[in-house]
Amino acid sequence: MFMNELTGAFEAVLFASGEPVSMESLKEILGIDAENVRELAAAYSKQLEERGSGLQLQQVAGGWQLVTKAQYFHYVERLSEERDKRLSPAAMETLSIVAFKQPITKQEIEHIRGVRIEKIMSKLLEMELIRELGRKDTIGRPILYGTTDTFLQCFGLNDISDLPELPEADRSILEHEQLDLFADLPEQEAGEQ
């Protein structure tokens, strides 16, 4: 009975650590002696084996660690390939602008960043971090962009209102840049005709 109560705690500690946990640490964390830690490790290892788990308990460097069984390595390798789909600093900057200023057009984002962003926008759309919200009621009817539920999940937000406030200095700069964009718009449109 005593060991069953500690099995969950033992598993949680090993999982949360991700690294080998020493005998001394386990004794202190679980409040048991070395012999009980060894018994707990043996019982837990047996449970993993009996249920056909993809994990195994491995004793390394004087402690224990949860590791993936070698036969499942190719699945874990695929996971790391998926995680390599990280955003570049330029994509993060663009995504931040969309998040804080939505709804916003591609042209407004380009004006704020000072560079063209076609590829970045395509990547963010492909990753479902942003989406089209509609069209702006202005000449040319440019597409308005905003964030998605996937964005909220990736950044651990419940709602877009959970984003931190922009510092006042940054907020005034962005609003000023957007106002400049709108002031330049009639000149650009006249030149296009």
C-alpha positions as CSV (number, residue, x, y, z in Angstrom):
1,M,0.0,0.0,0.0
2,F,2.8,2.4,1.0
3,M,4.7,1.8,-2.3
4,N,1.5,2.3,-4.4
5,E,1.0,5.7,-2.9
6,L,4.5,6.8,-3.8
7,T,4.5,5.3,-7.3
8,G,2.7,8.3,-8.8
9,A,5.0,10.8,-7.0
10,F,8.1,8.8,-8.2
11,E,6.9,8.8,-11.8
12,A,6.0,12.6,-11.6
13,V,9.4,13.5,-10.3
14,L,11.3,11.5,-12.9
15,F,9.1,12.8,-15.7
16,A,9.4,16.4,-14.6
17,S,13.2,16.2,-14.2
18,G,13.9,14.8,-17.7
19,E,17.4,14.1,-16.3
20,P,18.7,11.4,-14.0
21,V,17.5,12.0,-10.4
22,S,20.0,10.9,-7.8
23,M,19.3,8.5,-4.9
24,E,19.9,11.4,-2.4
25,S,17.4,13.6,-4.2
26,L,14.7,10.9,-4.4
27,K,15.2,10.1,-0.7
28,E,14.7,13.8,0.2
29,I,11.8,14.5,-2.2
30,L,9.9,11.3,-1.4
31,G,10.7,11.2,2.3
32,I,11.9,7.6,2.3
33,D,15.2,5.7,2.8
34,A,17.5,4.2,0.1
35,E,16.1,0.7,0.5
36,N,12.5,2.0,-0.2
37,V,13.7,4.0,-3.2
38,R,15.2,0.9,-4.6
39,E,12.0,-1.1,-4.0
40,L,9.9,1.6,-5.5
41,A,12.2,1.8,-8.6
42,A,12.0,-2.0,-9.1
43,A,8.2,-2.1,-8.7
44,Y,7.8,0.9,-11.1
45,S,10.1,-0.7,-13.6
46,K,8.1,-3.9,-13.5
47,Q,4.8,-1.9,-14.0
48,L,6.2,-0.2,-17.1
49,E,7.2,-3.6,-18.5
50,E,3.9,-5.3,-17.7
51,R,1.8,-2.6,-19.4
52,G,4.0,-2.5,-22.5
53,S,5.0,1.1,-22.0
54,G,7.1,3.0,-24.5
55,L,9.2,4.1,-21.5
56,Q,11.6,2.3,-19.3
57,L,13.3,3.1,-16.1
58,Q,17.0,3.3,-16.4
59,Q,19.6,3.5,-13.6
60,V,22.3,6.0,-14.6
61,A,24.9,8.1,-12.8
62,G,23.8,6.9,-9.4
63,G,20.1,7.7,-10.0
64,W,17.1,6.9,-12.2
65,Q,15.7,8.4,-15.3
66,L,12.7,7.7,-17.5
67,V,13.9,7.0,-21.1
68,T,12.2,6.0,-24.3
69,K,12.7,2.4,-25.3
70,A,15.1,2.0,-28.2
71,Q,12.4,0.4,-30.4
72,Y,10.4,3.6,-30.4
73,F,13.4,5.9,-31.3
74,H,12.2,6.5,-34.9
75,Y,8.9,7.9,-33.6
76,V,10.7,10.2,-31.2
77,E,13.0,11.3,-34.0
78,R,9.9,12.4,-36.0
79,L,8.8,14.5,-33.1
80,S,12.1,16.3,-33.1
81,E,11.7,17.0,-36.8
82,E,8.3,18.5,-36.1
83,R,9.8,20.7,-33.4
84,D,12.4,22.0,-35.8
85,K,9.6,24.0,-37.5
86,R,10.5,26.9,-35.3
87,L,9.9,30.5,-36.1
88,S,12.7,32.8,-37.2
89,P,13.2,36.1,-35.3
90,A,11.6,37.9,-38.4
91,A,8.6,35.6,-38.3
92,M,8.2,36.2,-34.5
93,E,8.4,39.9,-35.0
94,T,5.7,39.8,-37.7
95,L,3.5,37.5,-35.6
96,S,3.9,39.9,-32.6
97,I,2.8,42.8,-34.8
98,V,-0.3,40.9,-36.0
99,A,-1.1,39.8,-32.4
100,F,-0.9,43.3,-30.9
101,K,-2.3,45.3,-33.8
102,Q,-5.0,43.0,-35.2
103,P,-6.9,43.3,-37.4
104,I,-4.0,44.5,-39.6
105,T,-3.1,44.4,-43.3
106,K,0.1,43.0,-44.8
107,Q,0.9,46.5,-46.1
108,E,0.6,48.0,-42.6
109,I,2.9,45.2,-41.2
110,E,5.5,45.9,-44.0
111,H,5.4,49.6,-43.1
112,I,6.0,48.9,-39.4
113,R,8.8,46.4,-40.1
114,G,10.3,48.2,-43.1
115,V,10.7,45.0,-45.2
116,R,8.6,42.8,-47.5
117,I,6.9,39.9,-45.7
118,E,5.3,37.6,-48.3
119,K,7.2,34.5,-47.3
120,I,6.8,35.1,-43.6
121,M,3.1,35.6,-44.0
122,S,2.8,32.4,-46.0
123,K,4.7,30.5,-43.3
124,L,2.5,31.9,-40.5
125,L,-0.7,31.1,-42.5
126,E,0.6,27.6,-43.2
127,M,1.4,27.0,-39.5
128,E,-2.2,28.3,-38.8
129,L,-0.8,31.0,-36.4
130,I,-2.6,33.7,-38.3
131,R,-5.7,33.8,-40.5
132,E,-7.6,36.1,-42.8
133,L,-10.3,38.0,-40.9
134,G,-11.9,39.8,-43.9
135,R,-11.2,42.8,-46.0
136,K,-10.5,46.4,-45.0
137,D,-13.1,48.9,-46.2
138,T,-10.7,51.0,-48.2
139,I,-9.4,51.2,-51.8
140,G,-8.0,47.9,-53.0
141,R,-9.8,46.1,-50.1
142,P,-6.6,44.6,-48.6
143,I,-6.9,41.5,-46.5
144,L,-7.0,41.9,-42.7
145,Y,-5.1,39.4,-40.6
146,G,-5.4,38.2,-37.0
147,T,-4.3,35.4,-34.8
148,T,-5.9,32.0,-34.4
149,D,-6.7,29.5,-31.7
150,T,-3.5,27.7,-32.6
151,F,-1.6,30.9,-31.7
152,L,-3.3,31.1,-28.4
153,Q,-2.5,27.4,-27.6
154,C,1.2,27.8,-28.7
155,F,1.7,30.8,-26.4
156,G,-0.4,29.5,-23.5
157,L,-3.1,32.2,-23.8
158,N,-6.8,31.8,-23.0
159,D,-7.8,34.9,-25.0
160,I,-6.0,37.6,-27.0
161,S,-6.7,40.0,-24.1
162,D,-4.2,37.9,-22.1
163,L,-1.3,39.4,-24.1
164,P,0.8,41.8,-22.0
165,E,0.4,45.5,-22.5
166,L,2.8,47.2,-24.8
167,P,5.0,49.7,-23.0
168,E,3.7,53.2,-23.7
169,A,6.8,54.3,-25.7
170,D,6.4,51.3,-28.1
171,R,2.6,51.8,-28.4
172,S,3.0,55.4,-29.4
173,I,5.6,54.6,-32.0
174,L,3.5,51.9,-33.6
175,E,0.4,54.1,-33.7
176,H,2.4,57.0,-35.2
177,E,3.8,54.6,-37.8
178,Q,0.4,53.4,-38.7
179,L,-0.9,57.0,-38.9
180,D,2.0,57.8,-41.3
181,L,0.9,54.8,-43.5
182,F,-2.6,56.2,-43.8
183,A,-1.3,59.7,-44.6
184,D,0.9,58.2,-47.4
185,L,-2.0,56.1,-48.8
186,P,-3.7,58.8,-51.0
187,E,-0.3,59.6,-52.6
188,Q,0.4,55.9,-53.3
189,E,-3.1,55.3,-54.7
190,A,-2.8,58.4,-57.0
191,G,0.5,57.1,-58.3
192,E,-1.0,53.7,-59.1
193,Q,-3.8,55.2,-61.3
